[in-house]
Amino acid sequence: MENNKNTQLKLNSNGKIFIYRIVVAIVFLISILLVYGLNNLSNSKESMAMQINSNSLNATTTEKTEEKIPSEESQRKLQDWKLMLVNYENEMPKDYVPKLSVLEDDKKFDSRAISGLIKMLEDMQSDGITKIWAQSTYRDPTKQDKLIKESIQEYLEQGKTQEEAETLTARSIGEPYKSEHNLGLAVDFNYVDYSFEDEPAFKWLMKHAQDYGFILRYPEDKEEITKIKYEPWHWRYVGTEYAKEIKEMGVCLEEYIEYLKNN
Ligand SMILES: [Zn+2]
């Protein structure tokens, strides 16, 4: 009997240990499953996020690549000499020597564009606008120093002070190879000052210049882009095709070229 009781007790305690072990094993298993499952879940979330990211990256890359390839027509336009961009960050090639024709006296203009300028001046005269002349056209970049001295002298002779003469000269001549005047495609009218804005000639140009291939190169609302202060007197030849398009779009030359690069 004593033996039986002992066996019973032993069994009881063995059974408890057994159950205890099973519970521990189950808890252990559940925790492993939980940890594994959570890990998997977060991994798949992560990889999903990565995929989304890479998708959007791909989308941007494709978009950007598409943006960077201009159409054949835009490429043709971008290579056209008429759209040659010369500004504060685009120096003209030092070996670029345009073929020039004489407008009058020492005033020269690109031979391929001069007929547009002559026709424009003639038609202004026909429309009764007599107070118009080309004050400054082509400038030889290698003779810039001489030009600057001459210009100051000219302004002094017109009765300007030394300071005024220097300011006006700096405004109209500037650094060599960074001026459209060096291309032979730009013209400054009359006194090269803001009084030109009130002249009938200016109003006429604002209405008709694009029909002769000219654009107002430094508009008042584009100073941030051109980095040049508004110049009502400075007009640039780009040819009628582009002049009309630029006028219609209401952009400056920098913006138009950027547009071509993206379309
Ligand atoms: Zn000018």
Residues whose N, C-alpha, C, O or C-beta is under 5 A from the ligand:
A	BS01	ZN	S172 D188 H234
